[in-house]
Amino acid sequence: MVRRNRGAIRDIAIERMEILFKLGIEAVKNGYTDLAKRYGELLIRISMRNRVKIPKEIKRWICKQCHTIMVPGFNARVRTRRDGKVLRVVTKCLSCGWIHRYQFVVRRGSGRS
């Protein structure tokens, strides 16, 4: 039995996820939302099968409810909200209505004394 290198498999899986994400973005821009949904499902399946986390830059743009790859201006709405010192980014999938909120890191200490 051949033992595979875990790091090489991880690198290949991440590379394929990035390729599928780029293809999904192009599909949404050309109006093929069903194809973008399929790419999102394949992307999630690759990560589960190889037990590799989806990179944060990609994961934020996949709808958790319908698995469509979201592109701002085409099938996603992005807004910012400020509550005091906390800045939040609100992303809404226009296909299913799913809302994702995450806190945007605000730099502390602007260098002034």
Backbone hydrogen bonds, N-H to C=O, Kabsch-Sander energy under -0.5 kcal/mol:
donor,donor_aa,acceptor,acceptor_aa,energy
4,R,2,V,-0.5
6,R,4,R,-0.6
9,I,5,N,-1.9
10,R,6,R,-2.1
11,D,7,G,-2.2
12,I,8,A,-2.2
13,A,9,I,-2.4
14,I,10,R,-2.4
15,E,11,D,-2.2
16,R,12,I,-2.3
17,M,13,A,-2.1
18,E,14,I,-2.3
19,I,15,E,-2.0
20,L,16,R,-2.5
21,F,17,M,-2.3
22,K,18,E,-2.2
23,L,19,I,-2.4
24,G,20,L,-2.3
25,I,21,F,-2.1
26,E,22,K,-2.1
27,A,23,L,-2.2
28,V,24,G,-2.2
29,K,25,I,-2.2
30,N,26,E,-1.5
31,G,28,V,-1.3
32,Y,27,A,-3.0
33,T,31,G,-1.2
36,A,32,Y,-1.7
37,K,33,T,-2.0
38,R,34,D,-1.7
39,Y,35,L,-2.3
40,G,36,A,-2.0
41,E,37,K,-2.2
42,L,38,R,-2.4
43,L,39,Y,-2.3
44,I,40,G,-2.0
45,R,41,E,-2.2
46,I,42,L,-2.5
47,S,43,L,-1.8
48,M,44,I,-2.1
49,R,45,R,-2.7
50,N,46,I,-2.1
51,R,47,S,-0.5
52,V,47,S,-2.3
58,I,55,P,-1.2
59,K,55,P,-2.9
60,R,56,K,-1.8
61,W,58,I,-1.6
62,I,59,K,-1.4
63,C,68,T,-2.5
67,H,63,C,-1.3
70,M,61,W,-3.1
70,M,68,T,-0.6
73,G,76,A,-2.3
74,F,71,V,-2.1
75,N,71,V,-1.9
76,A,71,V,-0.9
77,R,92,K,-2.4
79,R,90,V,-2.8
81,R,88,R,-2.9
83,D,81,R,-0.5
83,D,86,V,-2.7
84,G,82,R,-0.6
86,V,83,D,-1.8
87,L,104,F,-0.7
88,R,81,R,-3.4
88,R,86,V,-0.5
89,V,102,Y,-2.9
90,V,79,R,-3.2
90,V,88,R,-0.5
91,T,89,V,-0.5
91,T,100,H,-3.1
92,K,77,R,-2.8
93,C,98,W,-2.8
94,L,75,N,-2.5
94,L,92,K,-0.5
95,S,75,N,-0.6
97,G,93,C,-1.8
100,H,91,T,-3.2
102,Y,89,V,-2.1
104,F,87,L,-3.2
